[in-house]
């Protein structure tokens, strides 16, 4: 359940590219369950329901994006994609 390596080529808005870069930097070597927790915490923080997670220092850069709900999906997309890849790989391994 660990991320061994990651390759991301992001063609997105500045927030999406920043999020992809953050995931590219921090995900290798990370436990996927921790990534799921980070994603849930980030989503809650963006929605204004929680404080910004402190797992990765870069997460704080997304604090001003709380006011821009239309950009939340772009910020969460790299984590969502990584988690979905893990689910797919796991289901193939279980088959």
C-alpha positions as a Markdown table, in Angstrom:
| # | Residue | x | y | z |
|---|---|---|---|---|
| 1 | Unk | 0.0 | 0.0 | 0.0 |
| 2 | Unk | 3.0 | 2.3 | -0.6 |
| 3 | Unk | 3.5 | 4.6 | -3.6 |
| 4 | Unk | 6.7 | 3.4 | -5.2 |
| 5 | Unk | 6.9 | 6.0 | -7.9 |
| 6 | Unk | 4.8 | 8.6 | -9.7 |
| 7 | Unk | 4.8 | 10.4 | -13.0 |
| 8 | Unk | 2.5 | 13.3 | -13.6 |
| 9 | Unk | 2.2 | 15.5 | -16.6 |
| 10 | Unk | -0.3 | 18.2 | -15.7 |
| 11 | Unk | -1.9 | 20.5 | -18.1 |
| 12 | Unk | -4.1 | 22.4 | -15.8 |
| 13 | Unk | -4.7 | 25.8 | -14.1 |
| 14 | Unk | -2.1 | 27.1 | -11.8 |
| 15 | Unk | -3.8 | 25.5 | -8.8 |
| 16 | Unk | -4.0 | 22.2 | -10.5 |
| 17 | Unk | -0.3 | 22.3 | -11.5 |
| 18 | Unk | 0.7 | 23.3 | -8.0 |
| 19 | Unk | -1.3 | 20.4 | -6.6 |
| 20 | Unk | 0.2 | 18.0 | -9.1 |
| 21 | Unk | 3.7 | 19.2 | -8.2 |
| 22 | Unk | 3.0 | 18.8 | -4.5 |
| 23 | Unk | 1.8 | 15.2 | -5.1 |
| 24 | Unk | 4.7 | 14.4 | -7.3 |
| 25 | Unk | 7.1 | 15.6 | -4.6 |
| 26 | Unk | 5.5 | 14.0 | -1.6 |
| 27 | Unk | 3.7 | 10.8 | -2.7 |
| 28 | Unk | 6.6 | 8.5 | -3.5 |
| 29 | Unk | 7.3 | 6.5 | -0.4 |
| 30 | Unk | 3.9 | 7.5 | 1.2 |
| 31 | Unk | 1.3 | 5.0 | 2.5 |
| 32 | Unk | -1.8 | 5.2 | 0.4 |
| 33 | Unk | -4.0 | 5.3 | 3.5 |
| 34 | Unk | -2.2 | 8.4 | 4.6 |
| 35 | Unk | -2.8 | 9.9 | 1.2 |
| 36 | Unk | -6.5 | 9.2 | 1.6 |
| 37 | Unk | -6.4 | 10.9 | 4.9 |
| 38 | Unk | -4.6 | 13.9 | 3.5 |
| 39 | Unk | -7.1 | 14.2 | 0.7 |
| 40 | Unk | -10.1 | 14.0 | 3.0 |
| 41 | Unk | -8.5 | 16.6 | 5.3 |
| 42 | Unk | -7.7 | 18.9 | 2.4 |
| 43 | Unk | -11.3 | 18.6 | 1.1 |
| 44 | Unk | -12.7 | 19.4 | 4.5 |
| 45 | Unk | -10.3 | 22.4 | 4.9 |
| 46 | Unk | -11.2 | 23.8 | 1.5 |
| 47 | Unk | -14.9 | 23.5 | 2.4 |
| 48 | Unk | -14.2 | 25.5 | 5.5 |
| 49 | Unk | -15.0 | 22.5 | 7.8 |
| 50 | Unk | -11.5 | 22.0 | 9.2 |
| 51 | Unk | -8.1 | 23.4 | 9.5 |
| 52 | Unk | -5.7 | 22.9 | 6.7 |
| 53 | Unk | -3.8 | 19.6 | 7.2 |
| 54 | Unk | -0.1 | 19.9 | 8.1 |
| 55 | Unk | 1.1 | 16.6 | 6.7 |
| 56 | Unk | 2.8 | 18.4 | 3.8 |
| 57 | Unk | 4.0 | 22.0 | 4.3 |
| 58 | Unk | 2.8 | 23.0 | 0.8 |
| 59 | Unk | -0.9 | 22.3 | 1.7 |
| 60 | Unk | -1.0 | 25.7 | 3.4 |
| 61 | Unk | -0.6 | 27.4 | 0.0 |
| 62 | Unk | -4.1 | 26.3 | -0.8 |
| 63 | Unk | -5.6 | 28.2 | 2.1 |
| 64 | Unk | -6.7 | 31.2 | 0.0 |
| 65 | Unk | -8.5 | 28.9 | -2.4 |
| 66 | Unk | -11.2 | 28.2 | 0.2 |
| 67 | Unk | -13.0 | 31.2 | -1.3 |
| 68 | Unk | -12.9 | 29.8 | -4.8 |
| 69 | Unk | -15.1 | 26.6 | -4.7 |
| 70 | Unk | -14.9 | 26.2 | -8.4 |
| 71 | Unk | -11.2 | 25.5 | -8.1 |
| 72 | Unk | -11.4 | 22.9 | -5.3 |
| 73 | Unk | -11.7 | 20.0 | -7.8 |
| 74 | Unk | -8.5 | 21.1 | -9.6 |
| 75 | Unk | -6.7 | 21.0 | -6.3 |
| 76 | Unk | -8.0 | 17.6 | -5.3 |
| 77 | Unk | -7.7 | 16.0 | -8.7 |
| 78 | Unk | -4.1 | 14.8 | -8.5 |
| 79 | Unk | -4.8 | 13.1 | -5.1 |
| 80 | Unk | -8.1 | 11.7 | -6.5 |
| 81 | Unk | -6.3 | 10.2 | -9.5 |
| 82 | Unk | -3.5 | 8.7 | -7.5 |
| 83 | Unk | -6.0 | 7.1 | -5.0 |
| 84 | Unk | -8.1 | 5.8 | -7.9 |
| 85 | Unk | -5.0 | 4.2 | -9.5 |
| 86 | Unk | -4.3 | 2.5 | -6.2 |
| 87 | Unk | -7.9 | 1.1 | -6.1 |
| 88 | Unk | -7.6 | -0.2 | -9.7 |
| 89 | Unk | -4.2 | -1.8 | -9.0 |
| 90 | Unk | -5.5 | -3.4 | -5.9 |
| 91 | Unk | -8.6 | -4.8 | -7.5 |
| 92 | Unk | -6.4 | -6.3 | -10.3 |
| 93 | Unk | -4.1 | -7.8 | -7.7 |
| 94 | Unk | -7.1 | -9.3 | -5.9 |
| 95 | Unk | -8.6 | -10.8 | -9.1 |
